[in-house]
């Protein structure tokens, strides 16, 4: 039974069903953590203008190819504490495309229900954009259907809504890897 607990605590794709709060993480401590590591293009401090949040993205050793976690560093919403993990990112077969999970509901200070979408990192690694899933429901009534008592004359069809302008994060630290291209040796 104890071996099943980690499986029950995730959303089936390795993403925990509930967020965690990492103590002692803010913008300054995240800068120090980033300066002390060999940065990947996705790592850094990002600004999410739609929610006026400052976020940190760092490497994470998770399950099922989840390689990064997104940590809240600063927000005008005082109900979410700095250090709260608000999402996770996994690499895909395409260099610039990622699976992104962001928590979509809140229960007091805990975030719940991670929703998945596809994120795109631009060539300079300065923006990470994503288009959250949009769905609408179509109800179709067909009274002329053959054998309506056998084949229901009412059907409900989910349909994806057309494309919208993507939302996303804008990197604010380090800009271009502290002036150096990523994956080049930085002497500290």
Beta strands, then each sheet from edge to edge (+ up, - down):
strand 1: 44-48
strand 2: 53-59
strand 3: 66-75
strand 4: 85-91
strand 5: 97-107
strand 6: 110-121
strand 7: 127-130
strand 8: 135-141
strand 9: 154-160
strand 10: 167-173
sheet 1: 1+ 2- 3+ 4- 5+ 6- 7+ 10- 1+
sheet 2: 8+ 9-
end
